[in-house]
Amino acid sequence: MVRLASPTEERNPRTTDVDLLPTADVVRLITEEDAVVADAVRAQRGHIAQAVDLAVEALRSGGRVHYVGSGTSGRLGVLDAVELLPTYGVGEEWFVAHLAGGVGAMMLAVEGAEDDVALGRADVDAVGPRDVVVGLAASGRTPYVRGALDVARERGARTVLVSANPDAPLAAGVDVAILVDTGPEVVTGSTRMKAATAQKLVLNTFSTATMIRLGKTYSNLMIDVRPTNQKLRARIVRMLVQATGLGSAECEDVLRAAGGEVHVALVMLLAGVEADAARESLAGDGVAGVRGALARLGALPAR
C-alpha cells in the first residue's frame, strides 16, 4: 500500500473489487467497515473527556465553543451546534459553528474556501481568551482550520482538533487532539463515510457530555428542552411524569405555573415549592442544575 499524507486517502485493500460485487456484498463491505468506527472513537475517550472539561470551564466562565471546519466536517459542526438550542435550551452564543464558505456552503460546495487560511482567521475574529475552538478536519491539515486555530492560540483560547488522521499536522500545538484512526475509506478519499461518522460520534459525545456536566439533564432526562412543537411538548410532560412519579395532569398544571420552564417545574414538583422559590434555588448556582437546587431546598442531597 502506498503511504499517503493521511490514511483516509489510501486505497482500502478490502474494497478494490467493490465495483464488481452484487449489491448485497457492496452493502456488507460498507457496513463491515463502518463497524470499526465506534471502537476507534472509544479509543479516544480520554481525549474527548479532556475536551469536555475545557468546554465546561469555558461555558461556566462566560466563554463559547466554536466549531470550525470545511465541507462535510464543517457541516457536522453546524448540525451539532444547531441541535443544542432546542434540545438543551442553551443560548445561540454557547456553541458557534463556522463553515468555510458560509451558510451557502451547507448546500453547495464553495470552491477554494477550505484552502483559505485568511478566511479561517477572519471567521473566528470574535474569539476571546475564555473560548474553546474545535477544529474539524478529516485529513488533519485543512488550511481554513489552521487559520482559525492560529487565531485561537494568539488570543489565548483553548484549542481542540478532531481528525481521522493519527498523524494530523494540525495536532501540533493544540491543547487536545482527538485523532480517530478510521483507516482507508470504502471509496478512496470519500471522507463523508467513516471519517465523518467518527466525527459525528465524537461531537455527539463531546456536546452531550458537556451539557450533562453543566446540569442540563436530571438523571438521564433532558430538562431544558424548548417546547417548540407538539412532540417536544408531549416529551416534556412525559419526562416530568418519569422523574416524579406523579400524574400527567398534575405535571401539566405545574408546567403551566412554571411558565413552561421544565427545570423550574421539576423543582416545584420534587420540592413542593412555588415557582418563585424554585427559580431562586436554581439561580443560586446556575451550573449545578436541578440537583443543586433541590439540595439547597433540602429536598435532595447533592450528588
C-alpha positions in Angstrom: 0.0 0.0 0.0 1.3 3.4 -0.9 1.6 5.6 2.2 0.0 8.9 1.6 -0.5 12.1 3.8 -3.5 10.6 5.6 -4.9 7.1 5.9 -8.2 8.5 4.7 -6.6 8.9 1.2 -5.1 5.4 1.0 -6.8 2.6 -1.0 -8.6 0.1 1.1 -7.4 -3.4 0.1 -10.7 -5.0 1.1 -12.7 -3.0 -1.4 -10.6 -2.9 -4.5 -13.1 -5.0 -6.4 -16.2 -3.4 -4.9 -17.4 -2.3 -8.3 -17.6 -5.9 -9.4 -19.8 -7.1 -6.5 -23.5 -7.7 -6.3 -25.5 -5.2 -4.2 -25.7 -7.3 -1.1 -21.9 -7.7 -0.9 -21.4 -3.9 -1.5 -23.6 -3.2 1.4 -21.9 -5.9 3.5 -18.5 -4.4 2.9 -19.7 -0.8 3.7 -21.3 -1.9 7.0 -18.3 -4.0 8.0 -16.1 -1.0 7.5 -18.5 1.2 9.4 -18.3 -1.3 12.3 -14.7 -0.3 13.1 -15.6 3.4 13.7 -17.2 3.0 17.2 -14.1 1.2 18.5 -11.8 3.8 17.0 -13.8 6.6 18.7 -13.8 4.6 22.0 -10.0 4.6 21.9 -10.1 8.4 22.1 -12.5 8.7 25.0 -9.8 10.0 27.3 -9.0 12.9 24.9 -12.7 13.5 24.4 -13.2 13.8 28.2 -10.3 16.4 28.3 -12.0 18.4 25.6 -15.3 18.3 27.5 -13.6 19.6 30.6 -12.2 22.5 28.6 -15.7 23.3 27.2 -17.4 23.2 30.6 -14.8 25.5 32.0 -15.2 27.9 29.1 -19.0 28.0 29.3 -19.0 28.4 33.1 -16.8 31.4 32.7 -18.9 33.1 30.0 -16.9 31.8 27.1 -18.1 30.0 24.0 -17.3 26.8 22.0 -16.5 27.4 18.3 -16.7 24.6 15.7 -14.6 25.3 12.7 -14.4 23.1 9.5 -15.0 22.8 5.8 -17.0 20.5 3.7 -18.6 17.6 5.5 -16.6 18.3 8.7 -17.9 21.8 8.9 -21.4 20.8 8.1 -21.3 18.3 11.0 -20.2 21.1 13.3 -23.2 23.2 12.1 -25.5 20.2 12.7 -24.3 19.7 16.3 -24.4 23.3 17.2 -27.9 24.0 16.0 -29.3 20.9 17.7 -28.2 22.1 21.1 -30.6 25.1 21.2 -33.9 23.1 21.2 -32.5 20.1 22.9 -30.8 21.7 25.9 -32.2 25.3 25.8 -28.8 26.8 25.5 -28.2 30.3 24.1 -27.2 30.6 20.5 -23.9 32.1 21.6 -22.8 29.0 23.6 -21.9 26.9 20.5 -21.0 28.7 17.3 -20.3 26.9 14.1 -18.0 28.3 11.4 -18.3 26.6 8.0 -15.8 27.5 5.2 -17.7 29.4 2.6 -20.5 30.4 5.0 -24.2 29.4 5.2 -24.4 28.8 1.5 -21.7 26.0 1.7 -24.2 23.9 3.7 -26.0 23.0 0.4 -23.4 23.7 -2.3 -19.6 23.5 -2.1 -17.7 26.8 -2.2 -14.6 26.2 -4.3 -11.3 27.1 -2.6 -12.8 28.0 0.8 -11.2 25.1 2.6 -7.8 26.2 1.3 -8.1 29.8 2.5 -6.1 30.4 5.7 -7.1 34.0 5.8 -10.8 33.1 5.7 -10.3 30.8 8.6 -8.6 33.6 10.6 -11.3 36.1 9.7 -14.2 33.8 10.5 -13.1 33.5 14.2 -12.1 37.1 14.6 -14.5 37.3 17.6 -12.8 34.5 19.5 -11.6 35.5 23.0 -9.4 34.1 25.7 -12.3 32.3 27.5 -13.4 30.4 24.4 -12.6 26.9 23.1 -12.1 26.4 19.3 -12.7 22.9 18.0 -11.1 22.3 14.6 -12.8 19.6 12.5 -10.6 18.2 9.7 -10.7 14.7 8.5 -7.3 15.0 7.0 -5.9 17.0 9.9 -4.3 19.5 7.6 -7.1 21.8 6.2 -5.7 25.4 5.8 -9.0 27.0 6.7 -9.0 25.2 10.0 -5.3 26.0 10.5 -6.1 29.7 10.2 -8.8 29.5 12.9 -6.6 27.5 15.3 -3.8 30.0 14.8 -6.0 32.9 15.8 -7.4 30.9 18.8 -3.8 30.4 20.1 -2.9 34.0 19.5 -6.0 35.1 21.6 -5.3 32.7 24.4 -8.3 30.5 23.7 -8.1 26.7 24.2 -7.9 24.5 21.1 -9.1 21.1 20.2 -8.6 19.1 16.9 -10.9 16.3 15.7 -9.3 14.3 12.9 -9.3 10.9 11.2 -5.6 11.2 10.7 -3.4 9.8 13.6 -0.5 11.9 12.2 -2.5 15.1 11.7 -0.2 18.1 11.2 -2.7 20.4 12.9 -2.4 18.4 16.1 0.9 20.1 16.8 0.2 22.9 19.3 -3.5 22.2 20.2 -4.5 21.6 23.8 -6.3 18.4 23.0 -6.0 16.2 19.8 -8.8 13.7 19.2 -7.3 11.6 16.4 -9.7 8.8 15.4 -7.9 6.3 13.2 -10.7 5.0 11.0 -8.3 3.9 8.2 -8.9 3.9 4.4 -12.5 4.5 3.2 -14.5 2.0 1.2 -14.3 4.5 -1.7 -10.8 6.0 -1.6 -10.8 9.5 -0.2 -14.6 9.6 0.5 -14.3 11.1 4.0 -18.0 11.6 4.2 -18.1 8.0 5.1 -16.1 6.5 8.1 -14.2 9.7 8.9 -17.4 11.7 9.0 -19.2 9.0 11.0 -16.3 9.2 13.6 -16.6 13.0 13.7 -20.3 12.8 14.3 -19.8 10.3 17.2 -17.1 12.5 18.7 -19.3 15.6 18.5 -22.3 13.7 19.9 -20.2 12.6 22.9 -18.5 15.9 23.3 -21.6 18.2 23.3 -23.8 15.8 25.2 -21.2 15.2 28.0 -20.7 19.0 28.2 -24.5 19.5 28.7 -24.6 16.8 31.3 -21.7 18.3 33.2 -23.5 21.7 33.1 -26.6 20.4 34.7 -28.7 20.3 31.6 -30.1 16.9 32.5 -31.7 15.4 35.6 -30.7 11.8 35.7 -30.8 10.9 32.0 -33.7 13.2 31.2 -33.5 16.4 29.2 -34.8 19.1 31.4 -34.2 22.2 29.3 -36.0 21.2 26.2 -37.7 24.0 24.4 -41.3 23.0 23.7 -41.2 24.2 20.0 -43.6 21.5 18.7 -46.2 19.1 19.8 -43.8 16.1 20.0 -41.5 18.1 22.3 -44.4 19.3 24.5 -45.5 15.7 25.0 -42.0 14.6 25.7 -41.7 17.3 28.4 -44.8 16.1 30.2 -43.7 12.5 29.9 -40.3 13.4 31.4 -41.9 15.2 34.4 -44.0 12.1 35.0 -41.0 9.8 34.8 -38.9 12.0 37.1 -41.6 12.5 39.8 -44.0 9.5 39.5 -46.9 11.9 39.5 -49.8 12.0 37.1 -49.6 13.8 33.7 -52.5 16.2 34.6 -50.6 17.4 37.7 -47.4 17.7 35.8 -49.1 19.7 33.0 -50.6 22.1 35.6 -47.3 22.7 37.3 -45.6 23.2 34.0 -48.0 25.9 33.1 -47.5 27.5 36.5 -43.7 27.4 35.8 -44.3 29.3 32.5 -43.2 26.3 30.5 -39.8 26.2 32.1 -39.1 22.5 32.6 -36.4 22.7 35.2 -38.4 25.1 37.2 -41.5 22.8 37.0 -39.3 19.8 38.1 -38.0 21.6 41.2 -41.6 22.6 42.0 -42.8 19.1 41.8 -39.9 17.4 43.6 -39.5 20.0 46.4 -43.2 21.0 46.7 -42.4 24.8 46.3 -43.9 27.6 44.3 -42.3 28.8 41.0 -40.5 31.8 42.6 -38.8 29.6 45.2 -37.8 27.1 42.5 -36.3 29.9 40.3 -34.4 31.3 43.3 -32.9 28.0 44.2 -31.9 27.4 40.6 -30.3 30.8 40.4 -28.2 30.1 43.4 -25.8 28.1 41.2 -26.6 28.3 37.5 -24.4 25.3 36.6 -25.5 22.9 39.4 -28.8 22.2 37.7 -31.8 20.7 39.4 -29.9 18.5 41.8 -28.1 21.6 43.3 -31.4 23.5 43.6 -33.1 20.6 45.3 -30.1 20.3 47.7 -30.5 24.0 48.6 -34.1 23.4 49.3 -33.3 20.4 51.5 -35.3 18.1 49.1 -32.4 16.0 47.8 -28.7 15.6 48.8 -26.3 17.0 46.2 -24.6 14.2 44.2 
